[in-house]
């Protein structure tokens, strides 16, 4: 039996919680399109994101470790997939729209430049006089403008709810792009859980990568109550004999503890606030998705410890400083002579009249780690063919 779109929408009506976002109630797309006979609004959004060039490039963009540091470590793509998996699980537990949550999660880092947060920091500094650079705003710009896949309009033409979830990721107050999306209201709950799924994913998988890289030792993390709680649970289930299994089981326990706490806390918020609709979620005056006070304290302590012992490790700092130099020199070279960029990029300045600095930032932000390094060699190493 084939389920058509109408039947899928009827299924949503029956199984989703009253505060979940229904596909048929979407505020629509910027450009009107015929409905698909077999797929819902948010299923089409998810599919468009997965098939975008920006999504494919996440495979070779840094999470913590630059791509050439090793094949084991998380990339921006694997982080995105882990965030999407956690988002779907939370959505299912709470009766939310899994397709919407997944679409937002898959798109939340599309605008991230190469070399992780170091790349974002230096691009923001370089763009200070031109409006700055924020990877959340860049993710929205990517799906709205940079991707070119249709003959009659720019962008992927995603739904209002997915686009809102992208720009209202994390602390969205003060972003000019939010003006289009009712800046005084919070996004639907599907978008809110992606924020926390993102935090859960990196809080756990950076432990795995840090220990695997030998920049962290297990003993370094026992000062984290979250890690210690998970590690003790892993020991109780017999994982202590194999260090690799123990590490994996500890990371899994961390994720489970954070997800369980988050789901229970959201459920308590929904009950206490008598949340019965998407509009109730939007007008609650605060995010409904958050950890309990006890878990929030543990997560914050864990993040501080990871900052001190991994993200500020001298080898990571060397990688990030090298990345900053590469991006700075690329930006300055293109600003001095834009004709060094490919013709289709240059045309956006010369023919379409887009601001030079913004086009250059778009070009650099779209680069993978290895492409940026190769481009830097071509521009600055006299022995490398251009």
Long-range contacts (C-beta under 8 A, 24 or more apart in sequence): 2-38, 3-38, 4-37, 4-38, 5-35, 5-36, 5-37, 5-38, 5-39, 5-40, 8-39, 8-40, 8-43, 9-40, 12-40, 12-97, 15-95, 16-95, 16-96, 16-97, 17-94, 17-95, 17-96, 18-276, 18-277, 19-96, 19-189, 19-270, 19-275, 19-276, 19-277, 19-278, 19-280, 19-281, 20-94, 20-95, 20-96, 20-97, 20-189, 20-190, 20-278, 21-96, 21-97, 21-100, 21-161, 21-188, 21-189, 21-190, 21-278, 22-97, 23-97, 23-99, 23-100, 25-278, 26-159, 26-160, 26-161, 27-159, 27-160, 27-161, 28-159, 28-160, 29-157, 29-158, 29-159, 29-160, 30-144, 30-153, 30-155, 30-157, 31-152, 31-153, 31-157, 33-157, 40-99, 41-159, 42-97, 42-99, 42-100, 42-103, 42-159, 42-161, 42-162, 43-99, 45-99, 45-100, 45-103, 45-156, 45-158, 45-159, 45-162, 46-99, 46-102, 46-103, 46-106, 48-149, 48-156, 48-157, 48-158, 49-103, 49-106, 49-107, 49-110, 49-143, 49-156, 49-158, 50-106, 52-110, 52-142, 52-143, 52-147, 52-149, 52-156, 53-147, 54-110, 54-111, 54-142, 54-143, 54-146, 54-147, 54-366, 55-80, 55-106, 55-110, 57-366, 57-367, 57-368, 58-109, 58-110, 58-112, 59-368, 60-368, 60-369, 60-370, 60-371, 61-112, 61-113, 61-114, 61-115, 61-116, 61-368, 61-369, 62-114, 62-115, 62-116, 62-118, 62-119, 62-323, 62-369, 63-116, 63-202, 63-205, 63-206, 63-209, 64-116, 64-206, 64-209, 64-210, 64-310, 64-311, 64-316, 65-209, 65-213, 65-316, 65-319, 66-115, 66-319, 66-323, 66-369, 67-368, 67-369, 67-370, 68-369, 68-370, 68-373, 69-213, 69-319, 70-213, 72-209, 72-212, 73-209, 73-212, 73-213, 74-205, 74-206, 74-208, 74-209, 76-109, 76-112, 76-116, 78-205, 79-109, 79-201, 79-202, 79-205, 80-105, 80-106, 80-108, 80-109, 82-201, 82-205, 83-108, 83-194, 83-197, 83-198, 83-201, 84-197, 86-197, 86-200, 86-201, 86-255, 86-259, 87-190, 87-193, 87-194, 87-197, 89-259, 90-193, 90-196, 90-197, 90-259, 90-262, 90-263, 91-190, 91-193, 93-263, 94-189, 94-193, 94-263, 94-266, 94-267, 96-189, 96-190, 96-193, 97-190, 100-161, 100-162, 100-165, 100-188, 100-190, 100-191, 101-190, 101-191, 101-193, 101-194, 103-158, 103-162, 103-165, 104-162, 104-165, 104-166, 104-169, 104-190, 104-191, 104-194, 105-194, 105-197, 105-198, 107-139, 107-143, 107-158, 107-162, 107-165, 107-166, 108-136, 108-139, 108-165, 108-166, 108-169, 108-194, 108-198, 109-135, 109-139, 110-138, 110-139, 110-142, 110-143, 110-166, 111-135, 111-136, 111-137, 111-138, 111-139, 111-140, 111-141, 111-142, 111-365, 112-138, 112-139, 112-365, 113-138, 113-327, 113-364, 113-365, 113-367, 114-323, 114-327, 114-364, 114-367, 114-368, 114-369, 114-371, 114-372, 115-319, 115-320, 115-323, 115-324, 115-326, 115-327, 115-369, 115-372, 116-320, 116-323, 117-320, 118-319, 118-320, 118-321, 118-323, 118-324, 119-323, 119-324, 119-327, 119-365, 121-324, 122-323, 122-324, 122-327, 122-328, 123-327, 123-331, 123-361, 123-364, 123-365, 126-327, 126-328, 126-331, 126-361, 127-357, 127-358, 127-361, 129-357, 130-355, 130-357, 130-358, 130-361, 131-358, 133-361, 133-365, 134-175, 135-365, 136-166, 136-167, 136-169, 136-170, 136-172, 136-175, 137-167, 137-175, 137-176, 137-177, 138-361, 138-362, 138-365, 139-166, 139-167, 139-169, 140-166, 140-167, 140-177, 141-177, 141-362, 142-366, 146-362, 146-366, 161-187, 161-188, 161-190, 161-191, 164-188, 164-191, 165-190, 165-191, 165-194, 169-194, 169-195, 169-198, 170-195, 170-198, 182-282, 185-282, 185-283, 186-281, 186-282, 186-284, 186-285, 186-286, 186-287, 186-288, 187-282, 188-278, 188-281, 188-282, 189-266, 189-278, 189-281, 189-288, 189-289, 192-281, 192-287, 192-288, 192-289, 193-262, 193-266, 193-289, 195-287, 195-289, 196-258, 196-262, 196-289, 196-290, 196-291, 199-299, 200-255, 200-258, 200-259, 200-262, 201-255, 203-254, 203-258, 203-299, 203-302, 203-303, 203-306, 204-251, 204-254, 204-255, 204-258, 205-251, 206-306, 206-310, 207-247, 207-250, 207-251, 207-254, 207-306, 208-247, 208-248, 208-251, 210-306, 210-309, 210-310, 211-247, 212-247, 215-310, 215-313, 215-315, 215-316, 216-309, 216-310, 218-243, 218-247, 220-305, 220-309, 221-305, 221-309, 223-301, 223-305, 224-298, 224-301, 224-302, 224-305, 224-306, 225-298, 225-301, 225-302, 226-254, 226-257, 226-258, 226-295, 226-298, 226-299, 226-301, 226-302, 227-254, 227-302, 227-305, 229-253, 229-257, 229-298, 230-254, 230-257, 257-295, 258-291, 258-295, 258-299, 261-291, 261-292, 261-295, 262-289, 262-290, 262-291, 262-295, 264-292, 265-290, 265-291, 265-292, 265-295, 266-290, 326-372, 326-373, 326-376, 327-364, 327-372, 329-376, 329-379, 329-380, 330-364, 330-372, 330-375, 330-376, 330-379, 331-360, 331-361, 331-364, 333-379, 333-380, 334-360, 334-363, 334-364, 335-360, 340-379
